[in-house]
Amino acid sequence: MPSESVPATAVPVLDGAAWRARAAAHRERVAVWTVPHRERRRRGEPHPVWDFLFTYYSHRPAQLERWDPGPGVALADAAELADRPGHVTRPDGTVLFDPAAAPARLRTTAAFVHRLLTATRSRAPRLGCFGLHEWAMVYRTDDARHRDTVPLRLGRAGTDAVVESARISCTHYDAYRFFTDAAAPRNELVPTRERQVEMEQPGCLHATMDLYKWAYKLAPAVPSEVVADCFALAADVRELDMRASPYDLSGHGFDPVPIETPAGRAEYARAQAGFAERAAPLRAELIDLAGRLAGAGDRPGNGDGAAGEVPGGPATV
């Protein structure tokens, strides 16, 4: 239906050829990841590094390949997009994503994302964890993830010895919750879902990877180019995460970052700082988009990003 709140002259318009070219460029960009993933799935070939981006994260390859313009641009010759959530057809026939027309559940998620990312941005990065969360996930257990596909680089005893000699200070609940029962008490902190907003900080590799999650959970309110930027960052972070892990990934072409050594820890911290720097503008963009979406329902025209309390966190995690 037409949107009375968005005049036909208020936003730029992309003609059919222009927006379809952008959609094609987006699909071509993400095909670098989606096509090999599909090929591995057809062969029944798991990958200990890259599968995570499509299994832990719930956005499927076809969803990542789909293009959305995000707010602030109207599309001509786009009737096939008119039924997507939050999209309206204006009097001139163009289709536009209007935050005020987005489902309430999406605005609720946006309010949580805005609150979480704003709190995360307010803190200084902590760069001393050295990826020990992955080691804590296999501490004193034979039921380790990837045990059937990749061995432990230092063996069982060597892996346990690294954990026992280290200072573990994981701040991210969705990493901490996979610690073994023996490893959990060794963490200096006790992350919980309820304390997520209180504890997340921008040095955390998982908080950086999760920018991808928050980007796609706000879709179609986030331009697909931004979703792809967040995915590309998550892929690079994932590589470091696993190279610094206790697994021997040499058979998959990955050299280790040996965080059990001073040189390995220094390499990890440098890369961690670089990822925090890369993440900062993406986090800022998502804060802006989430704030505009969260405020669209009750505060028309309010672009200041104010967002209220959302009991229990996001609708889906």
Disulfide bonds with the S-S distance in Angstrom:
none
